[in-house]
């Protein structure tokens, strides 16, 4: 096992433990941790099973097999960024709807208040 494989195994295990710890401390929600954990697990499996890494990289036409690890890592990061972009877009849309509903309710309340005030006096 070469040094790059040992480094990638150590990095993926450390990252996996770090994500578990973040979930345990409630700093990261479980739904977001799944992508991170699956990404680090994929890198860990490809680091441990180097014959799989060699076969996949040969099939993909990648001359240097460890480059496939970085490609897999980058693809997972892109997937996570797309997932976060979708989540932010959804939250922005909900925030806009809530702001519009609050504005309508506030306008109705302001319309209704002058009518009630003379009756209460």
N, C-alpha and C positions, 0 to 999 in steps of 0.2 A: 504494500500500500504506500503510495507516494505522499509527499508532504501536502500537496494540494487536496488530496482526498481526506487526509486527516484534518486539515484546516476546515474544509467544507462540512465534514461530519461534526466537528466541534462547534462551528458557527450555527449549523442548523439545530443541533440539540440545545445550545444555549438560547437560541431564538425561540424554540418551542417552549422551553421552561419559562422564559421571560413572558411569553404570551399567556401561559397558564397562570402565572403569578399575577399578571395584570387583571385577568378575569376573576381570580380569587379575591383580589382586593377591591373589586367592583370599579376599576378604572377603565375597563374595556367591556363592552356588552358582548354576550355570547354570540349573537348573530354576526358580529364583525370579526370575532376571533376565528370563526370557522375557515374563512378564506386564508387568514395568516397561518393557521395551523396546518391546513392542507398544503399550502405552498412550502412550508418548512419540511413537512413530511415527504413531499415529492423530492425535494433536494436531498433529504437524508437518504431516501431509498436509492436514488441514483448515485449518491456518493458511496454507499455501502456495496451496492451491486454494480461494480464497475463493468462487468460483462454486458449488462443491460445498457449501460451508458454508451459503451463502445458500439453495440449493435444499433441502437437508436441513432447515434451520431453518424454512423456509416450509412444508415438508411436515409438520413436527412441530408447527407452530403457534407457534413461538418468534419473538417480534417482533424481538428484538435478536440477530442471528446470533452474535456472540462469546459470548453466554451458552451457546450449544451447546457451545463448546469447554470451558467450565467444567463443563457437565453431563457431557460425555464423560470429562473428567478425574476427576470425582467418581465416575462409574460404574466406572471402572477401579480407583479406590481401594477402592470397596466390594467389587469382585470379588477384589482382592488380600487384603482383610481376611477375606473368606469363605474363600479358599484357605488363609490362615494359620490360621484357626480350625479348619479341617478337619485341617490338619497337626498342630496342637497337640493336638487331640482324639485323633488316631491315636497320637501319641507318648505321651500320657497312658495310653491303653489298653495299649500295649506295655510301658510302664514298670510298670504295675500287674501285668501278667502276669509280667514278669521278677522283680519283688519277691516275688510268690507262689511262683514256682519256686525262688528262692533260699531262701525261708523253709522250703519243703518239703525241699530238699536239706540245709539246715542241721539240720533236725529229724532227718532220717535219719542224718546224720553223728554227731549227738550220741547217738542211740540205738545206733549201731554201735560207737562208741569204748569204752564201758564193757565190752562183750563182748570186744573185742580186747585191752584192756590186761592182763587176767590171763594170757592166753595168751602174750604177748610177754615176760613177766617170767620 
